[in-house]
Amino acid sequence: MSGHLKLTDFGLSKMGVMGCKKIYTFCGTPEYLAPEIILGKGYTKAVDWWSLGLLIYEMLSGRHPFKSSRSSKKSKAQIFKEITENQIEMLPGFSEEASSLIKKLLSIDPEKRIGYSS
């Protein structure tokens, strides 16, 4: 058996994000929002790279870096504060390659995030 894995969830998505045009709609799953969405700075497709970084982190660790760390119950405001202000803590079990990729995907500055194109 062969095939490809496809992960999709378009329940809260924004259509028409093209090129470098910034979008300002506040939508998405709170724990997966990129910092630029939370801060209302406008966003590009770079937010998708942020979400991919979170997904890879979760797949490797079994937990979300903001929702599950240090407290089992966090308010949206606490999660948003961590997303916009804190660097992700790499876990000891992550390989150097995985840590490097995750750090590049989860750069708070979207212009420094891997996958960003101007």
Secondary structure, DSSP 8 states (H G I E B T S, - for coil): ----------TT--S---TT--B----S-GGG--HHHHTTS-B-THHHHHHHHHHHHHHHHSS-TTTSSS-S---HHHHHHHHHH------TTS-HHHHHHHHHHT-SSGGGSTT---
